[in-house]
Amino acid sequence: MIPEGLSIRCATLADVPAIESLIATSAHGLGARDYTRAQIEGALRGAFGVDTQLLKDGSYFVAQLSGELAGCVGWSFRRTLFGGDARADRDPQRLDPRTDAAKIRAFFVHPAHARRGIGAALLERCEAEARAHGFRRFELMATLPGVRLYAARGYLPGEPIHWPLPNGLTIEFVPMSKEDGGWQKPTP
Ligand SMILES: CC(C)(COP(=O)(O)OP(=O)(O)OC[C@H]1O[C@@H](n2cnc3c(N)ncnc32)[C@H](O)[C@@H]1OP(=O)(O)O)[C@@H](O)C(=O)NCCC(=O)NCCS
C-alpha cells in the first residue's frame, strides 16, 4: 500500500542538491547490510549520483511525503545504464524503443521511509513513462539492496559484476531486466 500523502513529480535542476543529499543518506542507511562504508563512499563518487541529463530530459522523478523528499528515480531513453554526472563515460545516444530496453536509473528511498511501497510506486511510474514512449523492455544495474525490490517486481538477474571504484575497491552489482508480457503480478 502506498503511504498516504505521497506525491510524485518531475524533478527540476533546483532539486539536485537535495537529491544528492538523499542519495548519500539512502546509500549509507540502506546499503550497509550489503556493502562496507568504504564501498559506499567509492560508489558515491560516480556509480551513485544524479545524471542531470535525465532532469533535462524530464525523466527524473522525486517522491515527497508531507513536503519532504522521500525518494527519487529516473528512467532513460539514452544508452547509459547507470552513474551520475561524475561518471565521465556516459553515453547520451538515444535508444530505439522497438529494439532497445529503457533504462531505470538512480533509484533511492530515504531510510526513514523504506519498506512502505515508495520504491515500488516510483518504479511503476518510470515503467509507465517508458511505456508511453513505446518501450516494452526495461533494464538496470541493481545494487544488492535493489535486487530485492526488482526481483519482487518481475525483473530477472544476469551475471553479477564487480564494478571498480575510484578508491581502488570494487562493488557488486547485478544487471537485471524485464519484458512486458514476461511476468504477471501474482494474485494473492
Ligand atoms: C531498493 C530500495 C529503492 C527499495 O525501496 P523501498 O521503498 O524500501 O521498496 P518498497 O517498500 O516499495 O518494496 C517493495 C517490495 O520490494 C521488496 N523489498 C524491498 N526492499 C526489501 C528488503 N530490504 N528486503 C526484502 N525485500 C525487499 C519487497 O518485496 C517489498 O514488498 P513488501 O515490503 O510488501 O514485502 C531502497 O532499499 C533503497 O533506496 N536502497 C538503497 C539505495 C539503492 O541501493 N538503490 C537501488 C539502486 S539500483
The ligand as an SDF file (V2000), in Angstrom:
LIG
                    3D

 48 50  0  0  0  0  0  0  0  0999 V2000
   15.9810   -0.5770   -3.0870 C   0  0  0  0  0  0  0  0  0  0  0  0
   15.0890    0.4990   -2.4980 C   0  0  0  0  0  0  0  0  0  0  0  0
   14.9160    1.6280   -3.5140 C   0  0  0  0  0  0  0  0  0  0  0  0
   13.7080   -0.1030   -2.1710 C   0  0  0  0  0  0  0  0  0  0  0  0
   12.8190    0.9610   -1.7710 O   0  0  0  0  0  0  0  0  0  0  0  0
   11.5650    0.7140   -0.8060 P   0  0  0  0  0  0  0  0  0  0  0  0
   10.7090    1.9180   -0.8670 O   0  0  0  0  0  0  0  0  0  0  0  0
   12.0310    0.2910    0.5370 O   0  0  0  0  0  0  0  0  0  0  0  0
   10.8470   -0.5120   -1.5110 O   0  0  0  0  0  0  0  0  0  0  0  0
    9.2920   -0.9350   -1.3330 P   0  0  0  0  0  0  0  0  0  0  0  0
    8.8250   -0.6230    0.0540 O   0  0  0  0  0  0  0  0  0  0  0  0
    8.4910   -0.3600   -2.4410 O   0  0  0  0  0  0  0  0  0  0  0  0
    9.4000   -2.5110   -1.5310 O   0  0  0  0  0  0  0  0  0  0  0  0
    8.6170   -3.2010   -2.4830 C   0  0  0  0  0  0  0  0  0  0  0  0
    8.9360   -4.6820   -2.3780 C   0  0  0  0  0  0  0  0  0  0  0  0
   10.3130   -4.9110   -2.7270 O   0  0  0  0  0  0  0  0  0  0  0  0
   10.8610   -5.9450   -1.8630 C   0  0  0  0  0  0  0  0  0  0  0  0
   11.8620   -5.3530   -0.9880 N   0  0  0  0  0  0  0  0  0  0  0  0
   12.2580   -4.0450   -0.9550 C   0  0  0  0  0  0  0  0  0  0  0  0
   13.2300   -3.8770   -0.0300 N   0  0  0  0  0  0  0  0  0  0  0  0
   13.4690   -5.0950    0.5230 C   0  0  0  0  0  0  0  0  0  0  0  0
   14.3430   -5.5820    1.5350 C   0  0  0  0  0  0  0  0  0  0  0  0
   15.1980   -4.7490    2.1620 N   0  0  0  0  0  0  0  0  0  0  0  0
   14.3030   -6.8890    1.8600 N   0  0  0  0  0  0  0  0  0  0  0  0
   13.4480   -7.7230    1.2390 C   0  0  0  0  0  0  0  0  0  0  0  0
   12.5810   -7.3260    0.2850 N   0  0  0  0  0  0  0  0  0  0  0  0
   12.5980   -6.0470   -0.0760 C   0  0  0  0  0  0  0  0  0  0  0  0
    9.6870   -6.4640   -1.0480 C   0  0  0  0  0  0  0  0  0  0  0  0
    9.0600   -7.4820   -1.7990 O   0  0  0  0  0  0  0  0  0  0  0  0
    8.8040   -5.2350   -0.9800 C   0  0  0  0  0  0  0  0  0  0  0  0
    7.4460   -5.5210   -0.7220 O   0  0  0  0  0  0  0  0  0  0  0  0
    6.9630   -5.7400    0.8110 P   0  0  0  0  0  0  0  0  0  0  0  0
    7.5440   -4.6200    1.6360 O   0  0  0  0  0  0  0  0  0  0  0  0
    5.4640   -5.6860    0.6930 O   0  0  0  0  0  0  0  0  0  0  0  0
    7.4950   -7.0770    1.2330 O   0  0  0  0  0  0  0  0  0  0  0  0
   15.6880    1.0400   -1.1670 C   0  0  0  0  0  0  0  0  0  0  0  0
   16.0200   -0.0480   -0.3330 O   0  0  0  0  0  0  0  0  0  0  0  0
   16.9450    1.8800   -1.3440 C   0  0  0  0  0  0  0  0  0  0  0  0
   16.8610    3.0780   -1.6170 O   0  0  0  0  0  0  0  0  0  0  0  0
   18.1500    1.2680   -1.1390 N   0  0  0  0  0  0  0  0  0  0  0  0
   19.4190    1.9820   -1.0970 C   0  0  0  0  0  0  0  0  0  0  0  0
   19.7770    2.5680   -2.4510 C   0  0  0  0  0  0  0  0  0  0  0  0
   19.8610    1.5090   -3.5170 C   0  0  0  0  0  0  0  0  0  0  0  0
   20.5750    0.5370   -3.3870 O   0  0  0  0  0  0  0  0  0  0  0  0
   19.0890    1.7320   -4.5870 N   0  0  0  0  0  0  0  0  0  0  0  0
   18.9610    0.8110   -5.6840 C   0  0  0  0  0  0  0  0  0  0  0  0
   19.7650    1.2950   -6.8170 C   0  0  0  0  0  0  0  0  0  0  0  0
   19.6900    0.0910   -8.1480 S   0  0  0  0  0  0  0  0  0  0  0  0
  1  2  1  0
  2  3  1  0
  2  4  1  0
  2 36  1  0
  4  5  1  0
  5  6  1  0
  6  7  2  0
  6  8  1  0
  6  9  1  0
  9 10  1  0
 10 11  2  0
 10 12  1  0
 10 13  1  0
 13 14  1  0
 14 15  1  0
 15 16  1  0
 15 30  1  0
 16 17  1  0
 17 18  1  0
 17 28  1  0
 18 19  1  0
 18 27  1  0
 19 20  2  0
 20 21  1  0
 21 22  1  0
 21 27  2  0
 22 23  1  0
 22 24  2  0
 24 25  1  0
 25 26  2  0
 26 27  1  0
 28 29  1  0
 28 30  1  0
 30 31  1  0
 31 32  1  0
 32 33  2  0
 32 34  1  0
 32 35  1  0
 36 37  1  0
 36 38  1  0
 38 39  2  0
 38 40  1  0
 40 41  1  0
 41 42  1  0
 42 43  1  0
 43 44  2  0
 43 45  1  0
 45 46  1  0
 46 47  1  0
 47 48  1  0
M  END
$$$$
